[in-house]
Amino acid sequence: MNQSYLIRFCFCGGTYGYKSTNFVKRRAPFALILCAFLHAAAWATPPEVPTGVRVGDEQETASPNLGELLVHIVPPISKTPILPSTYPLPGEKSVTLSISSARGEFEPGSFVLRSHNRDMSALTVTASDLYGLSGGAVISSENVDIRIVKPWFQSFYAWNEIGKTAPTDFRQKLVPELLLKDDSLVSIEPEAERNFLKLERGNGSTSEWINQRNITSDQFLPKAHAFPVKDAKTLRPFSLPRQSSKQVWITVFVPLDTAPNEYTGDLVIRANGVLQGTIKLKVTVHSFQLAQSKLTHSIYYRARLDDGKAAVGSEFRTIEQMRAELKNLLDHGVDNPSMYQSYADIAVFVKCLQLRQELGMNNGPLFYFGMPTINAFWGGELGAANNVLKRIFPQINALARAHGFSAVYLYGKDEARGAELVAQRGFWDALHSIGGGVIAAGYTGNFELVGDKLDVLIHAYQPNSSEAQKWHTAGHRIFSYANPQSGPENPYPFRLNYGLLLWANNYDGSMPYAYQHCFGSCWNDIDHPSFRDHNLTYPTVDGVIDTLAWEGYREGVDDVRYVTTLENLTSSGARSASATADQARAFLNSLRSTILAKQGQAGKYNLRMDLDLDQVRKQIVDHIESLVD
């Protein structure tokens, strides 16, 4: 039984669907009972999630390799969660962390620390500048970001799934997710399965229990003064209990003006000020310039600018919060997120456009989701709706174009099928006649009903190259989403499914749902009747907290940038007619065939895909370098 379909059947109905801003709906008791029964059937088998292995003292045989610490270098994007109890450690026992990157790229690395013999406190990790092996080039330590991978309690089907079995299914499990500068921002009580969040109040901080076992269908949108959560700006000292493991996350940003070279520096680790040792950080900066991705990497971004309603939730922002989030999106490869901002206040609407223009996030059409293409929204029957549209849309279109956008695409009825889908054709004709476009989430089979009218289909579930070909034949585009929705913590499917899998299937873009959508409280994963929170990041009073899955998405974007770079070189580069280019083309054809073949056997969300994406990246780099030498 398809679990995602059941979730949509039970909970995605209503006038606009759960991706609309008027999310809260009322359900008949019979529907809720039916949904609970279907969910229980669909989720009866617990998910297979690799877990850490807890061992006794006598089995802790690996000797420390950095003072009193055992250090293993691990792949940052992995299907396997690393918990405090994880032992033996995955990865390689080593004190050298190697990263390769193009200029202008953010690239992750990771290692795990374990203390065998004693509780360790006030641990610090600091980065030195990175020095080139020749020419005196330097990458400043300011470009080395260090965070702790924080496990906390999430709903029982965490790591791979987005739902619950029943409204009162309060079971939880410990999973790694948050990337924190202040490890103490979130703390846990393992026996009680409780999460606590540190809130800054007055001259001090309090730690408050945040995952109470209650049910609500209402969003919890607390104001900043009532829920003052914020992470630190730099890595704070952290503790490491005896026989416990802790994952550290490194992100290196290589500025665009960095000279190609081999750079080395140190990650210095101390405990209570006492030097434990240094991990050598080596960064290879490629000689080539990375191309922009051939795909459009977008996302459902729900937040609207409203100082009066601004909150620590998913819906309303101050200008400072929104700027921080848009910058975070841009740094993760998303340069054209959707926009939900209401047009009722033109001045605020223009502020949002200006903010995107300032950040360079005005590439292509504006995906405007503040006005759905539903007759009822515009004034009832088609004629009246068209008259309102023809009066208002040209103003929106003119403002968007004045801020650099090429067009405006309005959002169709969310996930419509059959008659509901066809009913929009007349309205879409009117929109096209005044220069607008249409984008909507939907399914396989939509092309046969509206393929001549729908400009962009946001295609749910597994991508399909045959489906892509249909839309391209009509001169239209196809994006991907719900593979999965945000919520699962596992970074691998976000890297694969919104990266090279889309390239292999000839898709035009990605638009996962959502950057943030809080079901109940953003910080309580078990308080909604059916859904886990759909968060790739978590909101704070002054910015965002990143997650493993969000870093996986960025690596997927970069994978496509690398493959786009190679394709460009094989089609129009100086050596595009060479035997070396022939080898690169053969590699790309083989890679596409391999991905498509494995996709058919990889199961839901391609969780069984056995493709080493780091190795694929390395092979792409080797082919690029052979064509630019």
Order of alpha helices (4+ residues) and beta strands (2+ residues): alpha-alpha-beta-beta-beta-beta-beta-beta-beta-beta-beta-beta-beta-beta-beta-beta-beta-beta-beta-beta-beta-alpha-alpha-beta-alpha-alpha-beta-alpha-alpha-beta-alpha-beta-alpha-beta-alpha-alpha-beta-beta-beta-beta-beta-alpha-alpha-alpha
